[in-house]
Amino acid sequence: MEIFIDFFENISSTFRAGILVGGIFIFWIIEGVFPLFSFGYNKFRHALINGLLTLFFVLIGLGFASLLLMASQWVSQQDIGLINWISMPLWMQVLVGVLLLDLFGAYLVHWVEHKVKFLWKFHLVHHSDTHVDVTTGLRHHPGEALFRMLFTILGVVVVGAPIWLVFLYQTCSVVFTHFNHANISMSSSLDKVLSWVLVTPNMHKVHHHYKQPYTDTNYGNIFAIWDRLFGTFAQINDSTKLTYGIDTHMNPKEHEDVVNLLKIPFQPYRPPSGSKFSEINKKKDSLK
């Protein structure tokens, strides 16, 4: 395990970039062979739009990376956080650490972004994609990087996560982001079994349906247990009936123009139609 810790503690930027780019490349090939939807779109143009947003997001994120590093060093030095307060074997530190970092850094911030109007205006840039594929996973407004970094730091403090655990979580998070958004056709029976524990493509695609209440479900990234535990889990029988995007921004001039996408958070707010996620069990949707 010392080798394992040492690897992630000293993981190179090149390796991390390789996970980011390599993952996109691998799932790009898989979704080309086993597509869920045949979009009939210009895949390279679509990738360019999402790639530019990803670049801006990563650059802003790198600007706050030092805060994450300082937080991790501080909790380790001060013995703050659950894994420092509770004696547990290393394998359990890994499990508890990744679980809780996923709760704060993915599920919780995602849930809040859907409930706070100011934050939603940034996050809806991600939801505005009407052709969800592997490149959509990293399609975020650069301003969203700050919110996600703050929640990840909160998770680091609660967990008491050393930097190797932070890097391990981020690596897993990137891989699952690629996996969940990829336009791949997966056996529904296999998907349902896996979704008891992990976030699967079919599960996350429900979240990208263009109307509520489905938009307000399935917030997780790595672990599906948070959605099941907090009552935000939703499932449909046929993923091919989904319509991607967000109902307030279905015009291609809005969601396929990088300049407009960057402006969306500063434009007048348009409330999405439909009901809140808490009503999902009360409504019958045509998807079922």
C-alpha positions as CSV (number, residue, x, y, z in Angstrom):
1,M,0.0,0.0,0.0
2,E,3.0,2.3,0.5
3,I,3.6,2.1,-3.2
4,F,0.0,3.0,-3.8
5,I,0.1,6.0,-1.6
6,D,3.5,7.1,-3.0
7,F,2.1,6.9,-6.5
8,F,-0.8,9.2,-5.9
9,E,1.1,11.5,-3.6
10,N,3.6,12.2,-6.3
11,I,1.3,11.8,-9.3
12,S,2.6,13.9,-12.2
13,S,0.6,16.5,-14.1
14,T,1.3,14.6,-17.3
15,F,-0.3,11.4,-15.9
16,R,-3.4,13.4,-14.8
17,A,-3.7,15.1,-18.1
18,G,-3.3,11.6,-19.7
19,I,-6.3,10.4,-17.7
20,L,-8.3,13.4,-18.8
21,V,-7.5,13.3,-22.5
22,G,-7.0,9.5,-22.8
23,G,-10.4,8.8,-21.2
24,I,-12.1,11.1,-23.7
25,F,-10.3,9.3,-26.5
26,I,-11.2,5.8,-25.3
27,F,-14.9,6.5,-24.7
28,W,-15.0,8.5,-28.0
29,I,-14.1,5.2,-29.8
30,I,-16.5,3.1,-27.7
31,E,-19.5,5.3,-28.2
32,G,-18.7,5.3,-32.0
33,V,-18.9,1.5,-32.0
34,F,-21.8,1.1,-29.5
35,P,-23.8,4.3,-29.6
36,L,-27.0,4.8,-27.6
37,F,-28.2,7.6,-30.0
38,S,-27.3,8.2,-33.6
39,F,-27.3,11.9,-33.3
40,G,-26.3,12.7,-36.9
41,Y,-24.4,15.8,-35.7
42,N,-21.0,17.2,-36.5
43,K,-19.1,15.4,-33.7
44,F,-15.9,17.3,-34.2
45,R,-17.6,20.7,-34.0
46,H,-19.5,19.6,-30.9
47,A,-16.2,18.4,-29.3
48,L,-14.6,21.7,-30.2
49,I,-17.3,23.7,-28.4
50,N,-17.2,21.5,-25.3
51,G,-13.4,21.4,-25.5
52,L,-13.1,25.2,-25.4
53,L,-15.4,25.3,-22.3
54,T,-13.3,22.6,-20.7
55,L,-10.1,24.5,-21.3
56,F,-11.5,27.6,-19.7
57,F,-12.8,25.6,-16.8
58,V,-9.5,23.8,-16.2
59,L,-7.6,27.0,-16.3
60,I,-9.8,28.6,-13.7
61,G,-9.6,25.4,-11.6
62,L,-5.8,25.5,-11.7
63,G,-5.9,29.0,-10.3
64,F,-7.6,27.6,-7.2
65,A,-5.6,24.4,-7.0
66,S,-3.2,25.9,-4.4
67,L,-6.2,26.3,-2.0
68,L,-7.0,22.6,-2.3
69,L,-3.4,21.7,-1.6
70,M,-3.2,24.1,1.4
71,A,-6.4,22.7,2.8
72,S,-5.1,19.1,2.5
73,Q,-1.8,20.0,4.1
74,W,-3.5,21.8,6.9
75,V,-5.9,19.0,7.9
76,S,-3.0,16.5,7.9
77,Q,-0.8,18.7,10.0
78,Q,-3.5,19.5,12.5
79,D,-5.0,16.0,12.6
80,I,-8.4,17.3,11.5
81,G,-11.1,15.1,9.9
82,L,-12.7,11.7,10.3
83,I,-9.7,9.6,9.1
84,N,-7.5,11.4,11.6
85,W,-10.0,11.1,14.5
86,I,-11.1,7.5,13.9
87,S,-8.6,4.7,13.7
88,M,-9.2,2.6,10.6
89,P,-7.1,0.5,8.2
90,L,-5.7,2.1,5.1
91,W,-8.2,0.3,2.8
92,M,-11.1,1.8,4.8
93,Q,-9.5,5.3,4.7
94,V,-9.6,5.0,0.9
95,L,-13.2,3.8,0.9
96,V,-14.5,6.4,3.4
97,G,-12.4,9.1,1.9
98,V,-13.5,8.6,-1.7
99,L,-17.1,8.1,-0.6
100,L,-17.3,11.4,1.3
101,L,-15.3,13.4,-1.2
102,D,-17.7,12.2,-3.8
103,L,-20.6,13.3,-1.5
104,F,-19.2,16.9,-1.0
105,G,-17.3,17.4,-4.2
106,A,-19.9,15.9,-6.6
107,Y,-23.3,15.2,-5.2
108,L,-23.8,18.0,-2.7
109,V,-22.5,20.8,-4.9
110,H,-24.5,19.5,-7.8
111,W,-27.7,19.4,-5.7
112,V,-27.1,23.0,-4.5
113,E,-26.4,24.2,-8.0
114,H,-29.9,23.0,-9.0
115,K,-31.6,24.7,-6.0
116,V,-29.8,28.1,-5.9
117,K,-30.8,30.3,-8.8
118,F,-27.5,32.1,-9.0
119,L,-25.5,28.9,-9.2
120,W,-28.0,27.2,-11.6
121,K,-27.4,30.0,-14.1
122,F,-23.8,28.8,-14.3
123,H,-24.5,25.1,-14.2
124,L,-27.2,25.1,-16.9
125,V,-24.4,25.6,-19.4
126,H,-23.6,21.9,-18.8
127,H,-27.3,21.0,-19.2
128,S,-27.8,22.9,-22.4
129,D,-26.0,20.3,-24.4
130,T,-28.5,18.6,-26.7
131,H,-26.1,15.9,-27.8
132,V,-24.7,14.3,-24.7
133,D,-21.5,12.4,-25.3
134,V,-18.2,11.9,-23.6
135,T,-17.2,15.5,-24.2
136,T,-20.2,16.8,-22.3
137,G,-18.8,15.5,-19.0
138,L,-16.4,18.4,-18.9
139,R,-18.6,21.0,-20.5
140,H,-18.9,23.5,-17.7
141,H,-18.9,27.3,-17.4
142,P,-15.5,28.4,-16.0
143,G,-17.2,30.2,-13.1
144,E,-18.5,26.9,-11.9
145,A,-14.9,25.8,-11.1
146,L,-15.0,28.1,-8.0
147,F,-18.2,26.5,-6.6
148,R,-16.9,23.0,-7.1
149,M,-13.5,23.7,-5.6
150,L,-15.1,25.2,-2.5
151,F,-17.2,22.1,-1.9
152,T,-14.3,19.8,-2.6
153,I,-12.3,21.7,0.0
154,L,-15.2,21.3,2.5
155,G,-15.0,17.6,1.8
156,V,-11.2,17.5,2.4
157,V,-11.7,19.2,5.8
158,V,-14.5,16.8,6.8
159,V,-12.5,13.7,5.7
160,G,-9.1,15.0,6.8
161,A,-7.9,13.9,3.4
162,P,-4.1,13.9,2.6
163,I,-3.2,15.0,-0.8
164,W,-2.7,11.4,-2.1
165,L,-6.3,10.7,-1.3
166,V,-7.5,13.9,-3.0
167,F,-5.6,13.0,-6.2
168,L,-7.0,9.4,-6.0
169,Y,-10.6,10.8,-5.7
170,Q,-10.0,13.3,-8.6
171,T,-8.7,10.5,-10.8
172,C,-11.7,8.3,-10.1
173,S,-14.0,11.3,-10.6
174,V,-12.7,12.1,-14.1
175,V,-13.0,8.5,-15.2
176,F,-16.6,8.3,-14.0
177,T,-17.4,11.6,-15.6
178,H,-16.3,10.2,-19.0
179,F,-18.1,7.0,-18.4
180,N,-21.4,8.5,-17.3
181,H,-21.7,10.9,-20.1
182,A,-20.5,8.7,-23.0
183,N,-23.1,8.0,-25.6
184,I,-22.8,4.3,-25.1
185,S,-25.4,1.6,-25.2
186,M,-25.3,-0.6,-22.1
187,S,-27.4,-3.6,-21.3
188,S,-30.3,-2.3,-19.2
189,S,-30.1,-5.3,-16.8
190,L,-26.4,-4.8,-16.2
191,D,-26.9,-1.0,-15.8
192,K,-29.6,-1.5,-13.2
193,V,-27.5,-3.9,-11.2
194,L,-24.5,-1.6,-11.2
195,S,-26.6,1.5,-10.4
196,W,-27.3,0.1,-6.9
197,V,-23.7,1.1,-6.1
198,L,-22.2,3.1,-9.0
199,V,-23.5,5.9,-11.2
200,T,-24.0,4.3,-14.7
201,P,-24.6,5.9,-18.1
202,N,-28.3,5.1,-18.2
203,M,-28.8,6.5,-14.7
204,H,-27.0,9.7,-15.4
205,K,-28.6,10.2,-18.8
206,V,-32.0,10.6,-17.0
207,H,-30.5,13.7,-15.3
208,H,-29.9,15.2,-18.7
209,H,-33.5,14.9,-19.9
210,Y,-34.6,18.4,-20.9
211,K,-37.5,18.7,-18.5
212,Q,-38.1,18.5,-14.8
213,P,-38.7,16.6,-12.7
214,Y,-36.0,14.3,-14.3
215,T,-33.5,17.2,-14.5
216,D,-33.6,17.3,-10.7
217,T,-32.5,13.7,-10.1
218,N,-29.4,11.5,-10.2
219,Y,-26.9,14.1,-9.0
220,G,-24.1,11.6,-8.2
221,N,-20.9,11.1,-10.1
222,I,-19.2,8.0,-8.7
223,F,-21.5,6.5,-6.1
224,A,-25.2,6.0,-6.7
225,I,-25.9,5.4,-3.0
226,W,-26.2,9.2,-2.3
227,D,-29.1,9.6,-4.7
228,R,-30.8,6.5,-3.3
229,L,-30.1,7.6,0.3
230,F,-31.4,11.2,-0.2
231,G,-34.4,10.3,-2.4
232,T,-33.1,11.8,-5.6
233,F,-32.8,8.6,-7.6
234,A,-34.8,8.1,-10.8
235,Q,-34.9,5.5,-13.4
236,I,-36.6,5.0,-16.8
237,N,-37.2,1.8,-18.7
238,D,-36.0,3.1,-22.1
239,S,-33.1,5.5,-22.3
240,T,-33.7,6.1,-26.1
241,K,-36.9,8.1,-25.1
242,L,-34.8,10.8,-23.5
243,T,-34.5,14.3,-25.0
244,Y,-31.3,16.0,-24.0
245,G,-30.8,19.7,-23.2
246,I,-32.7,22.1,-20.9
247,D,-36.1,23.4,-22.0
248,T,-35.2,27.1,-21.5
249,H,-32.3,26.9,-24.0
250,M,-33.2,24.6,-26.8
251,N,-32.3,27.1,-29.5
252,P,-28.9,26.0,-31.2
253,K,-28.0,29.7,-31.4
254,E,-27.9,29.7,-27.6
255,H,-26.3,26.3,-26.8
256,E,-23.9,26.0,-29.7
257,D,-22.3,29.4,-29.5
258,V,-19.3,29.5,-27.0
259,V,-19.6,33.2,-26.6
260,N,-23.3,33.0,-25.7
261,L,-22.6,30.0,-23.4
262,L,-20.1,32.2,-21.4
263,K,-22.8,35.0,-21.2
264,I,-25.7,32.8,-20.0
265,P,-25.1,33.3,-16.2
266,F,-25.4,37.1,-16.8
267,Q,-28.5,37.0,-18.9
268,P,-32.1,37.3,-17.5
269,Y,-33.1,34.2,-15.5
270,R,-35.6,31.8,-17.2
271,P,-37.1,29.4,-14.7
272,P,-37.4,25.8,-16.1
273,S,-40.9,24.4,-16.5
274,G,-42.1,21.4,-14.4
275,S,-42.0,20.5,-10.8
276,K,-39.4,19.9,-8.1
277,F,-37.6,16.6,-7.7
278,S,-39.6,15.8,-4.6
279,E,-42.7,15.3,-6.8
280,I,-41.1,12.8,-9.0
281,N,-43.0,9.9,-7.5
282,K,-46.3,11.8,-7.8
283,K,-46.0,12.4,-11.5
284,K,-46.4,10.1,-14.4
285,D,-44.2,11.0,-17.3
286,S,-44.5,9.9,-20.9
287,L,-41.0,8.4,-20.6
288,K,-42.4,5.5,-18.6
